[in-house]
Amino acid sequence: MQKVSAKKHLGQHFLTDENVAQKIAETLSGTGYDNVLEIGPGMGVLTKYLLKNEGFKTSVIEIDTESVAYLKTHYPELENRILSADFLKTDITAFFDRQAFAIIGNFPYNISSQIVFKMLEIRQFVPEFSGMFQKEVAERICEREGSKTYGILSVLVQAFYDAKYLFTVSENVFNPPPKVKSGVLKLTRKENFTLPCNEKLFFTVVKTAFGQRRKTLRNSLKSLALSDGLRLDSIFDKRPEQLSVGEFIELCEKIGNDGIQNQ
């Protein structure tokens, strides 16, 4: 079978550099899991290095039927572990029988943020997450407070994972080459990844605050119907980009307590 043609509507840019593929595969430690899921394997340049690790049971999920046919022909060792499906619309935890699994991939840049949000929804099953993003997105996920690029993804990811930007990848090692540089990151789930506040409230507060990031929290969180007493707290003088992940958690604890006291 001939090589797969890259499809613009799927955001496909096939990695051609074997050394980069191997480096990405080696980011996974295998600690706390046996199963690995690769999202969007394309023609399997990363897959081949994952399959070389006998400590992993590698599965792949691919929406492109042409890529699925290619993988079945060239990687028969995957057997029945090729899912022809959309990761964003699939209950992938059922495929792994609710067992832990790592996620890895050269993620399509047009849906990479959505992949991270979906991963966060099933974080109890995902101890590690590694992969390649558009450089700016990878940097944003790993960014700390005080930066203009620090935002929703930064806070939500870092509440549950330790995020590390690993290395930058040139646009010249892809076919077709993207117009931007790429960045590889690794997320390692925290030993204690439950929050001391209401986690649904935490997601709401973070998204609402950064929805109007130029405003102080006192103004951006008006929709949460906070008590007048709580709104006097000095933390509401700050803008969202000034709060660390820990401070967002403290803020949500205060809001949660405020709601209880005013019931």
Order of alpha helices (4+ residues) and beta strands (2+ residues): beta-alpha-beta-alpha-beta-alpha-beta-alpha-beta-alpha-beta-alpha-alpha-beta-beta-beta-alpha-alpha-alpha-alpha
